[in-house]
Amino acid sequence: MAFGKRRRHRPRQRSRLGKAGIEASFPALGPVEFECEWFGKIGMTDNALPRFHRFADNVVGFSGYNGRGIAPGTVFGRTLARLIIGEIAEADLPLPLTDPKEPPFLPFKEAYYEAGAQIAHFAGERF
């Protein structure tokens, strides 16, 4: 499960927000302690489709799940395993093979979305 908010917090704040989210959703549990925690950025693509990349000989990967990585990640992982063991060919992959490259105007896009998220959170906390 994912708990917390989509904004930048220090690790202790993330942990506190996650615990508060679980306790609010499942009050019968009482106080919770995490065995482990994870946080990170969501891999977004410019057309909302994940990417299949060949990084080098025998080095391939999928990325850019756009916040929906659990189900496609499982399916793509199985597909990638089938490719590696030779059960399927590259032509059978669910997405075309592309070269990894930085999207155009990436710093500007990141700043735009970060500013929008901060404004949304600021407004949401006030209204």
C-alpha positions as CSV (number, residue, x, y, z in Angstrom):
1,M,0.0,0.0,0.0
2,A,1.1,3.5,-0.6
3,F,0.5,6.2,2.1
4,G,1.5,9.8,2.4
5,K,1.4,12.7,0.0
6,R,3.0,13.4,-3.3
7,R,5.3,16.1,-2.2
8,R,8.9,16.4,-0.9
9,H,9.3,15.5,2.7
10,R,12.3,14.6,4.8
11,P,12.5,10.8,5.6
12,R,11.2,11.2,9.1
13,Q,8.2,13.2,7.8
14,R,7.5,10.5,5.2
15,S,7.5,7.9,7.9
16,R,5.2,9.9,10.1
17,L,2.8,10.6,7.2
18,G,2.7,6.9,6.2
19,K,2.0,5.8,9.8
20,A,-0.7,8.4,10.1
21,G,-2.3,7.3,6.8
22,I,-2.5,3.7,8.0
23,E,-3.8,4.5,11.4
24,A,-6.5,6.7,9.9
25,S,-7.5,4.0,7.4
26,F,-7.3,1.1,9.8
27,P,-7.9,2.5,13.3
28,A,-8.4,-1.0,14.8
29,L,-4.7,-1.7,14.2
30,G,-3.6,0.9,16.6
31,P,0.0,2.3,16.4
32,V,2.0,0.7,13.6
33,E,5.7,0.3,13.1
34,F,7.3,-0.3,9.7
35,E,9.8,-3.0,9.0
36,C,10.9,-1.2,5.9
37,E,10.0,1.9,3.9
38,W,10.4,3.1,0.4
39,F,10.0,6.4,-1.4
40,G,11.0,7.7,-4.7
41,K,10.0,9.5,-7.9
42,I,7.4,8.2,-10.2
43,G,8.8,7.4,-13.7
44,M,6.7,9.4,-16.1
45,T,6.9,9.4,-19.9
46,D,5.8,12.1,-22.4
47,N,3.1,9.8,-24.0
48,A,2.0,7.9,-20.9
49,L,3.4,4.6,-22.3
50,P,6.2,2.6,-20.6
51,R,9.5,2.1,-22.4
52,F,11.4,-1.0,-23.4
53,H,15.2,-0.3,-23.7
54,R,18.2,-2.2,-24.8
55,F,21.1,-0.6,-22.8
56,A,23.8,-3.0,-24.1
57,D,24.2,-6.6,-25.3
58,N,22.1,-8.8,-23.0
59,V,21.1,-5.7,-20.9
60,V,17.5,-4.8,-21.3
61,G,14.8,-3.2,-19.2
62,F,11.4,-1.6,-18.9
63,S,10.8,1.7,-17.3
64,G,8.4,4.7,-17.1
65,Y,5.2,3.1,-15.7
66,N,3.6,6.5,-15.0
67,G,2.5,5.6,-11.5
68,R,0.9,2.3,-12.6
69,G,3.8,0.0,-12.2
70,I,2.6,-2.9,-10.1
71,A,0.5,-4.8,-12.6
72,P,2.4,-3.9,-15.8
73,G,5.7,-4.4,-13.9
74,T,4.7,-8.0,-13.1
75,V,3.6,-8.7,-16.7
76,F,6.7,-7.0,-18.2
77,G,9.0,-8.8,-15.8
78,R,7.5,-12.1,-16.9
79,T,7.8,-11.0,-20.6
80,L,11.4,-9.9,-20.0
81,A,12.3,-13.3,-18.5
82,R,10.7,-15.1,-21.5
83,L,12.9,-12.9,-23.8
84,I,16.1,-13.7,-21.8
85,I,15.5,-17.4,-22.0
86,G,14.8,-17.3,-25.7
87,E,11.1,-18.2,-25.5
88,I,10.1,-15.1,-27.4
89,A,11.8,-12.7,-29.8
90,E,12.1,-8.9,-29.5
91,A,9.3,-8.6,-32.1
92,D,7.0,-10.3,-29.6
93,L,7.5,-7.6,-27.0
94,P,4.4,-5.6,-26.0
95,L,6.3,-2.3,-26.7
96,P,8.8,-1.4,-29.4
97,L,12.5,-1.4,-28.6
98,T,13.8,2.2,-28.1
99,D,17.1,3.8,-27.3
100,P,17.2,5.4,-23.9
101,K,17.4,9.2,-24.2
102,E,16.6,12.2,-22.1
103,P,13.2,13.8,-23.0
104,P,13.4,17.2,-24.5
105,F,13.1,20.1,-22.1
106,L,13.2,17.8,-19.1
107,P,14.3,20.4,-16.5
108,F,11.5,22.7,-17.5
109,K,8.9,19.9,-17.4
110,E,10.1,18.8,-14.0
111,A,9.9,22.3,-12.7
112,Y,6.4,22.8,-14.2
113,Y,5.0,19.6,-12.6
114,E,6.7,20.3,-9.3
115,A,5.3,23.8,-9.1
116,G,1.8,22.5,-10.0
117,A,2.0,19.8,-7.3
118,Q,3.2,22.3,-4.7
119,I,0.3,24.7,-5.6
120,A,-2.2,21.9,-5.4
121,H,-1.0,20.8,-2.0
122,F,-0.9,24.3,-0.7
123,A,-4.4,25.0,-1.9
124,G,-5.7,21.6,-0.6
125,E,-4.3,22.3,2.9
126,R,-6.0,25.7,2.9
127,F,-9.5,24.9,1.6
